[in-house]
Amino acid sequence: MARVTGYEERWAFIVGAPRCGTTSLSRYLRAHPSVCFSKVKEPHFFAQNDLRSYSDEELRVLVERDYLQRYFPNWPDNASLHAEGSVSYLYAGEQLEPILRLWPNARFIVALRDPMSMLPSLHQRSRYNGDETVADFERAWNLTEDRRAGRHIPRSCADPRLLDYRAAGMLGANLQKLFEVVGRDRCFISLYDELIADPATVYRNLLSFLNLPHDGRTEFSVQRARKHYRIGWLQRALKRPPVLMRSLLASEEYRRRSGMLVRPTKRRKSVVDLLMRARAEVLEWNTTPAPPIRLSERLRREIRETYQDDVALLGRLIGRNLDHWLDTRVQGEATYLERVAERGPLIRVAR
């Protein structure tokens, strides 16, 4: 049986934030020949399980059984680096201490973005995933306190914390907490506008940070397409199926995270494969481009007032001038990208 080996293992964790380019960074690393990436991009294991009170031996046994064997089924392997990309880790920094006990050489990749564009994008993604049912972002933003109290939570929502948009935008406070736990020198900072302006340079700097050789990648399309759906109830049924239907309709990622993924009989595997293909085809048919993001002037001012101190803190933490963030004139992704292109790349190695 595989063992958690400790010091000789090299690990990297893409810890968030959501809608900040983590999918692109994960895709780049997954394709690198020296990297073994988790079977599921976002296991969320160390955020969903507080393992700080476990002894070293208890921790090793649990992680080997419930983490490595589930998300790295080919473990052990010959990869020089293992990696995963759970965006929830940025918001659970205090629970990452066990990672350093297991793998003291672990590195952390932090993706960040202007909250003015990040939060509406996160809302759109939550709708597409079936966690959010409120169509208007401003109304969802105003429901924050009610939802923190357990009200107005859609039954299809996998985790109510996903709908706390105000907390999701507190990047400075959460990064400060992460630095306190894992240390600044272990963290690579990727800013979304720099990733879309010059992904090749960001990738080259990331490989240097991880002590990986360049793999010759020349294709750097950034995953930023926003998705919507034709029929809401159908989307939720496939993305967040009812309990009685999860073993049939849930994705492999969901079943692996929830422990539902077991080795099926040959006959059952063929049935599951058929259902998964049909599910993918229906999801593809039901997917449409997301509508443009439009924020009212009142909401843009409120977002700026909510995060201006946090953005200032973030700028100090990473040693960057973020004065251009929270611009109340920004309306929608297209305008934001145009402004980024006008400024040009602002790449700097973050160590």
Buried (B, 14 or more C-beta within 10 A) or exposed (E): EEEBEEEEBBBBBBBBBBBBBBBBBBBBBBEBEBBBBBBBBBBBBBBEBEBEEBEEEEBBBBBBEBBBEBBBEEBBEEBBBBBBBBBBBBBBBEBBBBBBBBBEBBBBBBBBBBBBBBBBBBBBBBBBBBBBBBEEBBEBBEBBEEBBEEEBBBEBBBEBBBBBBBEBBBBBBBBBBBBEBBEBEBBBBBBBBBBBBBBEBBBBBBBBBBEBEEBEBEEBEBEBEBBBBEEBEBBBBBBBBEEEEBBEBBBEBBBBBEEEBEEEEEEEEEEBEEEBEEBEEBBEEBBEEBEEBEBEEEBBEBBBEBBEEBBBBBBEBBEBEBEEBBBBEBBBBEBBBEBBEEEEBBBBEBE
